[in-house]
Amino acid sequence: MADTRKASRFIVPVAVAGVAAATIGLVPALAASGDPDLPEITAQQLIEKIAASDTQTLSGTFKISTDLGLPLGGLADLGALAGGGDGSSSADPTEKLTELASGTHTLRVAADGPDRQKLTLLDGSDEYSLIHNGDDVWAYDSKSKEVFHEKGASGAPEGADVDEQLPATPKAMADEILKAAGDTTSITVGGTAKVAGRDAYQLMIKPKQSGSTVESIRIAVDAATGTPLKFTLASVEGGKPVVDAGFTKVDFGKPAASDFDFKVPEGAKVTEGAAEKDAAAEQKLPEDLAKELGGFGDLGEGGGLNVIGEGWTTIAKLDSGAPAPKTDEAPKEIQGLLDSFGDKVTGKFGSGTVFKTKLVNALLTDDGKVYVGAVTQDALVNAANAGK
C-alpha cells in the first residue's frame, strides 16, 4: 500500500492526459472510401442538418483506433499503479471501457431509443458486453465469467450514469465540438466521403489559433439522415490520427427487442453495483488525492485553479504552493514511464518537466505549478514564463 500511495504522487501530471484520452477514445468514427457526387451544401446548412437529426435506432460494427502517443502499455501501467486490482468486478464498465483509450478495438453496437443500448467489445475469442435495458444495466466479461449489474432509474443510478459509461455517440461529440465554434475556429465543408456504404458530407473543423495540438477534426455526416458517422482527430505532430475508427456496417433500422435481453450465464459471478457507495467514494477522492500530492489537489486557500487563454489554446494552471515531488524519488516501476515521455525544460519561470502526448500536454514546474492543456510544449512554457 505504501508503494502505491507514493507512486500516485508522480502519476498525476500524466494521468491528466489519460483522462482526456479516455474521453476522446470512446468516440466511434468511420473509415471512408470513395467520393460520392452530392448536392453542394454550406457549413451552416450541414450544421443545421446535424442538429435536425433524430436518429433513435441503429446497429452496426465499427473499429476504434486511438494513438495518444504514450509509451507502449503506458495507460495500462498508469491504471494499475493508480489502484487497479482492488477486488472489484472485472466486468465493471467504469474500468473495462477505459481500454478503449488506447490501441485498436472492434465493437458491435445497437440502440433503440434512450432506454435500450448494447455495446459488445470483441477481443480475440473473448467478449465484453454492456447492456442498458430500461432500469437495468448489465455487463458481462466472458474471459473472467463475471457479471456486473446496476439497477436504478432509467438504468442510470447516481454516480454510474449509463450515458457516461457507454461511448459518446458521434452526434453528441459533434454537438460538443460545434459549441467551440466562433472566432477561434474555422468550419468548412471538406468534400464528400463514402462511409460504411453510405454517402456522407465531411465537416472540417480547424483551430484558427496557433499553439493548439489539434490540427483538425473531420466529421462525416450521413447525407440522408444528418447523423454524424465519422470522427477523425488529427494532431499537429502528424502521423496516425489521435482518434480514427470506422463503422464497417451500419443500419438505421430498429434492432430486435431480444438484442437487449440478458440472462446470467450459469456459474457466472454476479456483482451488484452500489451507486450510493460509489458516489461517496467519488466525493472523497479529491480529498485523498490532495493529501497524496502534498497539495496539488487543493484548489482552496493557498492553492488555486486559473484558466489562461480561450478556445483551442486554453490552459489550466494549478498552483500548490509547494515544491513538486522529485521524479528520481519515484518508485522504480514508473521511473521509466516518466522518463520516456517527460522532457526537462527551462525558462524565465525556472525549470520543470513537460509530460507529452499527441493531444494533452502538462508542464510541472519545480516550484509546484502545473500548466495543462491541449496545447504545444512551447505554449505551456510561454504561459509559465509570463507568470500567468
MARVEX-795485 format. One record per residue (C-alpha): residue in one letter; y, z, x. Coordinates in pm, whole numbers, plus 50000, padded with zeros to 5 digits. Each point is the difference from the previous one (the first is absolute). Example, Ala and Ser with C-alpha at 12.3 -4.5 7.8 and 13.67 -1.06 7.14 Angstrom:
2
a495505078051230/s503444993450137/
***
This chain:
388
m500005000050000/a502415008550279/d499584965950164/t500564982149670/r503145020049923/k501374993250347/a499164963149971/s502114996649685/r503175007850198/f499604967850193/i498784977749719/v502955000649760/p502254973450160/v497054976349977/a498865011349657/v503274987849849/a498874964950085/g496565007249860/v501425010149663/a502034967949983/a496934980150092/a497955016849730/t502564990449740/i500464964050112/g496334994350082/l499015005049634/v501864969349877/p497754970849896/a501084966450143/l498584965449985/a499194972450241/a501544966949899/s498964964250059/g501614967749886/d503494993149869/p499994991849627/d502804978949853/l501855023349760/p503354997249820/e502925013050205/i501025035949937/t502765022150138/a499445033950156/q501735016449704/q497774981849752/l496915009550197/i501035036650007/e500554998849624/k496564984149962/i498465029150191/a501895025349789/a498834983349678/s496365000150107/d497825022549786/t496554995650146/q497775027349856/t496554986750081/l498484984950311/s496985000550226/g499374985750340/t499045003850363/f502445002750287/k500205009250366/i502545023150158/s500824997750370/t502395025050156/d501194999050360/l502555027050073/g499604996150375/l498415034250053/p497365004450271/l496444993149889/g498845028849786/g503445016150008/l500285007049628/a496465013549984/d500685022950295/l503205012549839/g498235007149673/a497265019850170/l502445020550207/a502215006649700/g497235019149829/g497234976249899/g496525013149943/d501165030249802/g497014999249770/s501644979849719/s498094972049827/s499694967450194/a500644982849666/d503465015949956/p502424970449954/t502795018150185/e498064997350323/k497824969449943/l502744975349916/t501905007650321/e497414977550164/l501934970549855/a502865008150237/s498264982350288/g497574971850061/t498664974649752/h498345009449673/t498564981449702/l500565014149652/r499134991849642/v502515009849736/a500185000249622/a502705011749760/d500295002649624/g503395014649918/p501355033450123/d496885020149908/r497244980750175/q499854989450363/k497194996350249/l500054994050371/t496964995450220/l500295001150378/l497204980950171/d498995011150349/g496884981950108/s497105011849788/d501985030449883/e502385001249705/y502785023049893/s501154998049638/l503015015649831/i500084998149620/h502715010949757/n498824999949640/g502205018649751/d500165036750095/d497424997250278/v500254989350362/w496684994950178/a499404991350364/y496634992850160/d499084996150367/s496594983250026/k499655008650369/s500165037649950/k498814998949637/e502965021749900/v502024998349679/f503555012049943/h501175006549643/e503475008549872/k500835005649636/g503495002449853/a502634983849782/s499544962350031/g497765006450299/a503015010150203/p500095037750059/e502975014550179/g499704994950373/a497394972649963/d501694972349800/v497654970549974/d502874975350046/e500595015750341/q496295000150086/l499464963349920/p501684973750217/a503394989849868/t499884968249794/p501714969550148/k502585001649721/a500815036650069/m500484992450367/a502134969649921/d502195020749769/e500605025950272/i500914973650256/l502354981849765/k501905032549946/a501034997950363/a501694966449942/g503764998250056/d502374994150287/t497295009950246/t497374975949870/s499434962449979/i497814988749709/t499004963549966/v497184978749860/g497894989350296/g497954972149850/t496715001449814/a496445010650076/k496484998549866/v498705035549946/a496395005949895/g500034966049834/r503285006349814/d503414983750047/a502645023950127/y503625001450112/q500845018650320/l502855025050001/m501345005750351/i501815032550079/k501685005750337/p502325026750139/k503504987850080/q500495029450235/s498875000150361/g497955029150124/s497335000549727/t496344997150095/v499434978749689/e500204962750067/s499204988849646/i498195008049678/r498374971749809/i498865004349641/a498034972849823/v500664999949625/d497614984549751/a501814970149849/a498415004349658/t500165037749945/g502705012050239/t497555024950150/p500565006450372/l496804989550176/k500754999050367/f501655025350230/t500414994550374/l502095022650222/a500874986150343/s501445019650293/v502694988350242/e497385005650272/g498124969649875/g496244996850014/k497875009949704/p501865011449686/v500295037249946/v498444994149657/d498064968749909/a497294999849736/g498714975149753/f498434996049662/t497074976550032/k499605000849622/v502295010649715/d499514998549625/f502575011849745/g497455003549722/k499055033649849/p497205017450197/a497015013149808/a500395036149882/s496715008450173/d501634992250336/f501795033449976/d496995021049902/f498585024050258/k496765019450008/v499355025450275/p497104986950213/e496925022050007/g500135025150283/a503714994350077/k502195029750084/v502955003649761/t503285016150102/e502455008449724/g503674995350086/a502255030449989/a503444986249920/e501755033649983/k498525011350330/d500894966950164/a503575001749871/a500405035150142/a498634988550334/e502434970950010/q502885023649926/k498965022750286/l499434972050251/p503644995150107/e500305037250074/d496845000350210/l501034968250179/a503395014850085/k498315029650167/e497694977550198/l502874978650123/g502225028650100/g502674988849756/f499604962149967/g499055004149637/d502935023349926/l502624980449809/g501995030749904/e502445020750201/g499884993550372/g498294966449945/g500934970849780/l499184964949892/n502664973350034/v499824963749892/i501644974950235/g500904964549900/e498904980849691/g497624973549880/w497384987750242/t501435019250296/t500045034549842/i499015027650243/a499005035449908/k501075026850247/l498415034450013/d501435027250221/s497815030250063/g502435017350233/a497075007150234/p498634981050303/a497264975149926/p496435009550094/k498954985350334/t497454972649962/d498255010150321/e499055032149819/a498244980449728/p496245005149961/k498074974450201/e498574983649688/i503434986349905/q501704997550340/g498744964550050/l501054990149649/l503555012050061/d500194982950337/s498754966849862/f502874994149758/g502725023850117/d502744987150232/k502335022350198/v503684991049946/t503345012750126/g503614995549895/k503235018549936/f498035022949771/g497795011150289/s496314991650004/g497154997649756/t496934980549885/v499814970949756/f496764997749802/k499624963749897/t498204979949735/k500734965149873/l501855014349701/v501125036350035/n501315014450329/a500965035850082/l502105013950284/l499295036150092/t502725013050234/d499295027450252/d502595022449832/g498144999649670/k501494971749792/v497934973749819/y501314965649902/v497624979349787/g500214967549807/a498774964349961/v502314990450286/t499654989050359/q499905023050301/d503524989050098/a501325009549656/l498535034950034/v501435004750348/n503444987449884/a499985024949713/a499105028250236/n502694989250250/a502595000349722/g499105036149930/k499704993149629/
***
